[in-house]
Amino acid sequence: MNNGMNITPGFMPNPQMTPQIIQTKFGDVDGDGFFDTVLLTGIQKPDSPLWQHLTLGIFYGRTQQIEQIALKENIGYNPTIFLGDFTGNHVEDILVISDTGGSGGIINGAIYSFVDGKMRKIFDAESFSDQLKYTVNFQNHYQATVQSMSPQKRYTLDLTYKGKEYLAEIYNSDGTLKEPIAGWVDPISGLYPIDFDRDGTYELLTMQRISGRYHADGLGFVENVLTWDGHKFTVDRQNVSIEGEDLT
């Protein structure tokens, strides 16, 4: 007797293809005063930390309805969710982040916000990275310049901390370049919610690695603080940081 179930002979469900709950958060994400449950689910690749088919699930506390959002970048490592108000409307938004596993440490990141009665994506790390344009060029006398197009800023890095052996590969004895060298700035590799003003509204701190001749030739990081202007995220302030010289 099969109790009314049609079972194909020899078929067994594959548990590896069953979505698992990766993380659960609780908060009011639609502003109705009721707690909602936010789930991040996915299917883990066998014998690997890689997650696939990443999906955001929202169980609305007041209506008892469930909404599922298939993430655009739905493959990644160490996927996490964070709830916080990024737009200043006193309603929690949903930040989803995962690592791509690439050599530049690039991440996938998106923010979803309840707008006009619907959950909408208001930030995408890949799209925002495409808007951030930079040039990186080595200069004479052991320096490199990083120029940002928006906002329009120029940063001058002192390369002497890289050591004599490193400098000798690039510079002549008089401090002039042996040949022109251009580096680059990677897409966003760090995305951190921080309430700088302690006013209950989070800003986004993004980090982008500055590379010289190759990826392992790190020159520092571009740090942007993003704030919501009522319609989109914009760069509120920008800095460049470098690693300190090891004294031991």
C-alpha positions as CSV (number, residue, x, y, z in Angstrom):
1,M,0.0,0.0,0.0
2,N,1.4,3.4,-0.9
3,N,-1.1,5.6,1.0
4,G,-2.0,7.5,-2.2
5,M,1.6,8.5,-3.0
6,N,3.1,7.9,-6.4
7,I,6.6,6.7,-6.0
8,T,8.9,6.0,-8.9
9,P,10.7,2.6,-8.3
10,G,14.3,3.1,-7.4
11,F,13.9,6.9,-6.8
12,M,15.3,8.3,-3.6
13,P,15.2,12.1,-2.7
14,N,18.7,13.7,-2.8
15,P,19.2,15.4,0.6
16,Q,22.1,17.4,-0.9
17,M,19.6,19.2,-3.2
18,T,17.3,20.2,-0.3
19,P,17.7,23.9,0.7
20,Q,19.0,24.5,4.2
21,I,18.5,27.4,6.6
22,I,21.8,29.2,6.7
23,Q,20.8,32.1,9.0
24,T,17.7,33.5,10.7
25,K,17.0,37.1,11.9
26,F,14.0,38.7,13.5
27,G,12.8,42.3,13.0
28,D,10.2,44.5,11.6
29,V,11.1,44.8,8.0
30,D,7.8,46.2,6.6
31,G,7.1,48.8,9.3
32,D,3.8,47.5,10.5
33,G,4.9,47.1,14.1
34,F,5.0,43.2,14.0
35,F,8.1,41.1,14.1
36,D,8.9,39.4,10.9
37,T,11.2,36.4,10.3
38,V,14.0,36.7,7.7
39,L,15.6,33.5,6.5
40,L,18.6,33.0,4.3
41,T,18.5,29.6,2.6
42,G,20.7,27.7,0.1
43,I,22.1,24.4,-1.0
44,Q,25.6,23.6,0.1
45,K,27.9,22.0,-2.5
46,P,29.0,18.5,-1.3
47,D,32.3,18.5,0.6
48,S,32.7,22.3,0.0
49,P,31.9,25.5,1.9
50,L,30.3,26.9,-1.3
51,W,26.6,27.7,-1.1
52,Q,24.3,27.7,-4.2
53,H,20.8,28.8,-4.9
54,L,20.9,31.5,-2.2
55,T,17.4,32.7,-1.4
56,L,16.0,35.3,0.9
57,G,12.8,34.2,2.7
58,I,10.5,36.6,4.6
59,F,7.7,35.4,6.9
60,Y,5.6,38.5,7.7
61,G,4.3,38.4,11.2
62,R,1.1,40.3,10.8
63,T,-0.2,38.8,7.5
64,Q,1.4,35.4,8.0
65,Q,2.4,35.5,4.4
66,I,5.8,34.2,3.0
67,E,7.8,36.0,0.3
68,Q,10.8,34.4,-1.4
69,I,13.5,36.4,-3.2
70,A,16.0,34.5,-5.4
71,L,19.2,36.5,-5.1
72,K,20.8,37.7,-8.3
73,E,24.3,36.7,-7.1
74,N,23.1,33.4,-5.6
75,I,26.4,31.5,-5.3
76,G,28.9,32.3,-2.6
77,Y,30.9,31.5,0.5
78,N,30.0,32.4,4.1
79,P,26.6,34.0,3.3
80,T,25.1,36.2,6.0
81,I,22.2,38.6,6.6
82,F,22.0,41.7,8.8
83,L,19.0,43.8,9.7
84,G,19.3,47.5,10.2
85,D,17.8,50.8,9.1
86,F,19.9,52.2,6.3
87,T,17.3,54.7,4.9
88,G,16.4,56.6,8.1
89,N,12.7,55.7,8.0
90,H,12.9,53.7,11.3
91,V,12.2,50.4,9.5
92,E,14.8,47.6,9.3
93,D,16.3,46.8,5.9
94,I,18.0,43.5,4.9
95,L,21.7,43.4,4.0
96,V,22.9,40.1,2.4
97,I,26.6,39.4,1.9
98,S,28.6,36.5,0.6
99,D,32.2,36.0,-0.5
100,T,32.9,35.2,-4.1
101,G,36.1,33.3,-3.4
102,G,38.0,35.2,-6.1
103,S,41.7,36.3,-5.8
104,G,40.7,39.9,-5.1
105,G,38.5,39.0,-2.1
106,I,35.5,40.4,-3.9
107,I,32.1,40.1,-2.3
108,N,28.4,39.9,-3.3
109,G,26.3,42.4,-1.4
110,A,22.7,43.7,-1.6
111,I,20.3,45.6,0.5
112,Y,16.5,45.1,0.3
113,S,14.0,47.6,1.7
114,F,10.2,47.7,2.0
115,V,9.2,50.5,-0.4
116,D,5.7,51.3,-1.5
117,G,4.3,48.0,-0.1
118,K,6.9,45.8,-1.7
119,M,10.4,44.5,-0.8
120,R,12.8,46.1,-3.3
121,K,16.5,45.9,-3.9
122,I,18.0,49.4,-3.2
123,F,21.7,48.5,-3.3
124,D,23.9,46.1,-5.3
125,A,27.6,45.9,-4.6
126,E,28.5,44.9,-8.2
127,S,26.5,47.8,-9.7
128,F,27.9,50.3,-7.3
129,S,31.4,49.1,-7.9
130,D,30.9,49.8,-11.6
131,Q,30.2,53.5,-10.7
132,L,33.4,53.9,-8.7
133,K,36.1,54.7,-11.3
134,Y,39.8,55.0,-10.4
135,T,43.3,55.2,-11.9
136,V,46.5,54.0,-10.2
137,N,49.9,55.0,-11.5
138,F,53.4,54.6,-10.2
139,Q,55.4,57.8,-10.1
140,N,59.0,58.8,-9.9
141,H,60.7,59.1,-6.5
142,Y,59.0,56.0,-5.0
143,Q,55.4,57.1,-5.1
144,A,52.1,56.0,-6.5
145,T,49.0,58.1,-7.2
146,V,45.4,56.9,-6.9
147,Q,42.8,59.1,-8.5
148,S,39.1,58.8,-7.9
149,M,36.7,60.1,-10.5
150,S,33.7,60.4,-8.2
151,P,34.3,62.1,-5.8
152,Q,37.2,63.7,-7.6
153,K,40.2,63.2,-5.4
154,R,43.9,62.3,-5.7
155,Y,45.9,60.4,-3.2
156,T,49.7,60.1,-3.1
157,L,51.2,56.9,-1.6
158,D,54.7,56.7,-0.3
159,L,56.1,53.4,-1.4
160,T,59.4,53.4,0.5
161,Y,57.9,51.1,3.2
162,K,57.8,48.3,0.6
163,G,61.5,47.8,1.0
164,K,64.7,48.2,-1.0
165,E,64.3,44.9,-3.0
166,Y,60.8,45.8,-4.1
167,L,61.8,49.4,-5.1
168,A,64.9,48.1,-7.0
169,E,62.7,46.1,-9.3
170,I,60.8,49.2,-10.4
171,Y,63.1,52.2,-10.0
172,N,66.5,53.2,-11.2
173,S,69.1,54.3,-8.7
174,D,68.1,58.0,-9.1
175,G,64.5,57.2,-8.2
176,T,63.1,57.4,-11.7
177,L,60.8,54.6,-13.0
178,K,62.3,52.0,-15.2
179,E,59.1,51.9,-17.2
180,P,55.5,53.2,-16.8
181,I,53.4,51.0,-14.4
182,A,49.7,51.2,-13.9
183,G,47.8,49.4,-11.2
184,W,44.1,49.2,-10.5
185,V,41.4,49.2,-7.8
186,D,39.4,46.0,-7.3
187,P,35.6,45.9,-6.9
188,I,34.2,46.0,-3.3
189,S,35.8,43.5,-1.1
190,G,34.4,44.7,2.2
191,L,31.0,45.9,3.1
192,Y,30.3,46.9,6.8
193,P,27.2,48.5,8.3
194,I,28.3,51.1,10.9
195,D,26.1,53.7,12.7
196,F,28.8,56.4,12.7
197,D,26.5,59.1,14.1
198,R,24.8,56.8,16.6
199,D,21.4,58.0,15.4
200,G,19.9,54.6,14.6
201,T,20.6,54.9,10.9
202,Y,23.4,52.8,9.5
203,E,26.0,54.0,6.9
204,L,27.9,51.5,4.7
205,L,31.7,51.3,4.8
206,T,33.1,49.8,1.6
207,M,36.6,48.7,1.1
208,Q,38.4,48.2,-2.2
209,R,41.9,46.8,-2.6
210,I,44.5,48.9,-4.5
211,S,46.8,46.6,-6.5
212,G,50.1,47.5,-8.1
213,R,51.7,45.2,-10.6
214,Y,49.6,42.2,-9.7
215,H,47.0,41.2,-7.1
216,A,49.5,40.2,-4.4
217,D,51.2,43.6,-4.8
218,G,48.8,45.4,-2.5
219,L,49.3,49.1,-2.1
220,G,46.4,49.8,0.3
221,F,42.6,50.2,0.3
222,V,40.1,52.8,-0.9
223,E,37.5,53.3,1.9
224,N,34.1,54.9,1.0
225,V,31.4,55.7,3.5
226,L,28.0,55.5,1.8
227,T,24.8,57.2,3.0
228,W,21.2,57.1,1.7
229,D,20.2,60.4,0.1
230,G,16.5,59.6,-0.1
231,H,16.8,57.9,-3.5
232,K,20.1,56.0,-3.6
233,F,23.4,55.5,-1.8
234,T,26.1,58.1,-2.4
235,V,29.7,58.5,-1.3
236,D,29.6,60.8,1.8
237,R,33.4,60.7,2.4
238,Q,36.4,58.8,1.0
239,N,39.8,57.9,2.3
240,V,42.8,55.7,1.3
241,S,44.6,53.6,3.9
242,I,47.9,51.7,3.7
243,E,49.3,48.9,5.7
244,G,52.0,50.0,8.2
245,E,55.6,49.0,7.9
246,D,56.6,46.0,10.0
247,L,59.2,47.1,12.6
248,T,60.0,43.7,13.9
